[in-house]
Amino acid sequence: MATLSRETHAPTWRRSSYSSVQGNCVEVVNRHPCEVVVRDSKQRACAVLRFTGREWTHLLVALVGHRN
């Protein structure tokens, strides 16, 4: 299950390709082959969501399925 935590390092974040022109988006970083970290681009100092690689894949599949 995804967990909330505070970042202690300065990772290289990438912005979602679905970002709006107003900057409403999420940023993602792969910390390890089996961990994905997500944050709100407007609340960078706040907590992040951590997913296992498997959880992240399931989330993306669910979101793409919901969009169609």
Buried (B, 14 or more C-beta within 10 A) or exposed (E): EBEEEEBEEEBEBEEEEEEEEEEEBBBBBBEEEEBBBBBBBEEEEEEBBBBBEEBBEEBEEEEEEEEE
